[in-house]
Amino acid sequence: NVIKAKASVIADFLSFMLPRQLQTVKMHKTLLKSMGDPGRLAQIATATGASICLDRDINSVLIRSDDANICDKAVGLVNSMMVECQKLIVVMKFDSSDSWLMSVIVGKGGSSIKKLEKETECSFDIIKDERTVVILADSEKLVQAGQKALDNMILQARKECIFIYLPESALPAFIGRGGAGIKKIAADN
């Protein structure tokens, strides 16, 4: 609720009071890590004379200046920076039916994800509640290599795991008396 109130105050009240002197550039939270480079934001602030800060609570860059033209110029530069950052990031979202892949990607104690990061020189951020993996790197080539490595891991996991959807009424027959049905499948394979 505090975050919603903060967003409301910034978006509604302050924008009303300072119509073109305070502007916000919204972004998806997957971009926060790459857009949060203080050096690059400081360069934009220095080049334009605007006050610039990244607000992680509302996923926005706040830009403030008494001169509306300076604000507009800073917004343009921040948007350009965002376009560059989007090239260095891949967001992979999984359906709820594929949520089991998240634990495979992370691995026991984070071992799988650490191995991927070491092999690909990418950073992999997991957002479990959104079933999302974010791949970040310093170049587009590295991001593509990271995505390929993750795709290979997912392909291998899908080859090793089989899911059968059965109606609830068919479960007793499938399992069998004392687990005989399951034991027969295990013995056959």
C-alpha positions as CSV (number, residue, x, y, z in Angstrom):
1,N,0.0,0.0,0.0
2,V,2.9,2.4,0.7
3,I,4.3,1.8,-2.8
4,K,0.9,2.5,-4.3
5,A,0.6,5.7,-2.3
6,K,4.1,6.7,-3.3
7,A,3.3,6.1,-7.0
8,S,0.0,8.0,-6.7
9,V,1.7,11.0,-5.0
10,I,4.4,11.1,-7.7
11,A,2.2,10.4,-10.7
12,D,-0.8,12.4,-9.7
13,F,-0.1,15.1,-7.2
14,L,3.5,16.2,-8.1
15,S,2.8,15.9,-11.8
16,F,-0.2,18.2,-11.2
17,M,1.9,20.7,-9.2
18,L,5.0,20.6,-11.5
19,P,3.5,19.7,-14.9
20,R,6.6,19.4,-17.0
21,Q,9.2,19.9,-14.3
22,L,8.9,16.4,-12.9
23,Q,8.7,13.5,-15.3
24,T,8.8,9.8,-14.7
25,V,10.1,7.2,-17.1
26,K,8.5,3.9,-16.2
27,M,10.1,0.5,-16.9
28,H,9.5,-3.2,-16.2
29,K,11.3,-4.3,-13.1
30,T,13.5,-6.6,-15.1
31,L,15.3,-3.5,-16.4
32,L,16.0,-2.1,-13.0
33,K,19.4,-3.8,-12.6
34,S,20.8,-2.5,-15.9
35,M,19.1,0.9,-15.7
36,G,20.4,1.4,-12.1
37,D,24.0,2.1,-13.2
38,P,24.7,5.3,-11.2
39,G,27.5,6.3,-13.5
40,R,25.3,6.4,-16.6
41,L,22.5,8.2,-14.8
42,A,25.0,10.7,-13.4
43,Q,26.3,11.3,-17.0
44,I,22.8,12.1,-18.1
45,A,22.3,14.4,-15.1
46,T,25.5,16.2,-15.9
47,A,24.8,16.5,-19.6
48,T,21.3,17.9,-19.1
49,G,21.5,19.7,-15.7
50,A,18.5,17.7,-14.5
51,S,18.2,15.9,-11.2
52,I,17.8,12.2,-11.9
53,C,17.1,9.2,-9.6
54,L,16.1,5.6,-10.0
55,D,13.1,4.6,-7.8
56,R,13.0,0.9,-7.5
57,D,9.7,0.9,-5.5
58,I,7.8,2.3,-8.5
59,N,10.0,1.0,-11.3
60,S,10.8,4.4,-12.6
61,V,13.5,7.0,-13.2
62,L,12.4,10.3,-11.8
63,I,13.6,13.4,-13.6
64,R,13.3,16.9,-12.1
65,S,14.3,20.3,-13.4
66,D,12.9,23.9,-13.2
67,D,13.3,24.1,-17.0
68,A,10.8,21.9,-18.9
69,N,13.2,21.7,-21.9
70,I,15.9,20.2,-19.8
71,C,13.5,17.7,-18.4
72,D,12.4,16.7,-21.9
73,K,16.1,16.3,-23.0
74,A,16.8,14.1,-20.0
75,V,13.7,12.0,-20.7
76,G,15.0,11.4,-24.2
77,L,18.4,10.4,-23.0
78,V,16.9,8.0,-20.3
79,N,14.7,6.5,-23.0
80,S,17.8,6.0,-25.2
81,M,19.6,4.3,-22.3
82,M,16.6,2.1,-21.8
83,V,16.6,1.0,-25.4
84,E,20.3,0.1,-25.1
85,C,19.6,-1.9,-21.9
86,Q,16.8,-3.8,-23.5
87,K,19.3,-5.2,-26.0
88,L,21.4,-6.6,-23.2
89,I,18.6,-8.5,-21.5
90,V,16.3,-11.4,-22.4
91,V,13.2,-12.2,-20.3
92,M,11.9,-15.7,-20.4
93,K,8.4,-16.3,-18.9
94,F,7.1,-19.8,-18.2
95,D,3.5,-21.0,-18.1
96,S,2.2,-22.3,-14.8
97,S,2.4,-25.8,-16.3
98,D,6.2,-25.3,-16.7
99,S,6.7,-23.9,-13.2
100,W,8.6,-27.1,-12.3
101,L,11.4,-25.9,-14.5
102,M,12.3,-23.1,-12.1
103,S,13.7,-25.6,-9.6
104,V,15.6,-27.3,-12.3
105,I,17.1,-24.0,-13.6
106,V,18.2,-23.0,-10.1
107,G,19.4,-26.4,-9.1
108,K,20.2,-27.7,-5.6
109,G,21.6,-24.9,-3.6
110,G,21.8,-22.7,-6.7
111,S,24.3,-25.0,-8.3
112,S,22.8,-25.1,-11.8
113,I,22.3,-21.3,-12.1
114,K,25.8,-20.7,-10.8
115,K,27.2,-23.1,-13.4
116,L,25.3,-21.4,-16.1
117,E,26.6,-17.9,-15.0
118,K,30.2,-19.1,-14.9
119,E,30.0,-20.8,-18.4
120,T,28.2,-18.0,-20.1
121,E,29.4,-14.8,-18.3
122,C,25.8,-13.8,-17.9
123,S,23.7,-13.0,-14.9
124,F,20.5,-15.0,-14.4
125,D,17.9,-13.5,-12.2
126,I,15.0,-15.6,-11.1
127,I,11.6,-14.1,-10.3
128,K,9.8,-17.2,-8.9
129,D,6.4,-15.5,-8.3
130,E,6.2,-14.5,-11.9
131,R,7.9,-17.7,-13.2
132,T,10.4,-15.5,-15.0
133,V,14.1,-15.8,-15.8
134,V,16.0,-12.7,-16.7
135,I,19.3,-13.0,-18.6
136,L,21.7,-10.0,-18.4
137,A,25.1,-9.6,-20.0
138,D,27.5,-6.9,-21.2
139,S,26.9,-7.7,-24.9
140,E,24.2,-9.0,-27.1
141,K,26.4,-11.9,-28.1
142,L,26.8,-13.0,-24.5
143,V,23.0,-12.7,-23.9
144,Q,22.3,-14.9,-26.9
145,A,24.8,-17.5,-25.6
146,G,23.2,-17.4,-22.2
147,Q,19.8,-17.9,-23.7
148,K,21.0,-20.8,-25.8
149,A,22.6,-22.4,-22.7
150,L,19.3,-22.0,-20.8
151,D,17.3,-23.4,-23.7
152,N,19.6,-26.4,-23.8
153,M,19.1,-27.0,-20.1
154,I,15.3,-26.7,-20.4
155,L,15.3,-29.1,-23.4
156,Q,17.4,-31.7,-21.4
157,A,15.0,-31.4,-18.4
158,R,12.0,-31.9,-20.6
159,K,13.6,-35.0,-22.1
160,E,14.2,-36.4,-18.6
161,C,10.8,-35.6,-17.1
162,I,7.4,-36.9,-18.2
163,F,4.1,-35.6,-16.9
164,I,0.9,-37.4,-17.3
165,Y,-2.4,-35.7,-16.7
166,L,-5.0,-38.0,-15.4
167,P,-8.5,-37.3,-14.3
168,E,-8.9,-37.8,-10.6
169,S,-11.3,-40.7,-11.1
170,A,-8.7,-42.6,-13.0
171,L,-5.9,-42.3,-10.4
172,P,-6.8,-45.4,-8.4
173,A,-6.7,-47.6,-11.5
174,F,-3.5,-46.0,-12.7
175,I,-1.7,-46.5,-9.3
176,G,-3.1,-49.9,-8.8
177,R,-3.5,-52.0,-5.6
178,G,-0.5,-51.4,-3.4
179,G,1.1,-49.3,-6.2
180,A,1.3,-52.3,-8.6
181,G,0.5,-50.1,-11.7
182,I,3.4,-47.7,-10.8
183,K,5.8,-50.5,-10.1
184,K,5.0,-52.1,-13.4
185,I,5.7,-48.9,-15.3
186,A,9.0,-48.5,-13.4
187,A,10.0,-52.1,-14.1
188,D,9.2,-51.8,-17.8
189,N,11.3,-48.7,-18.2
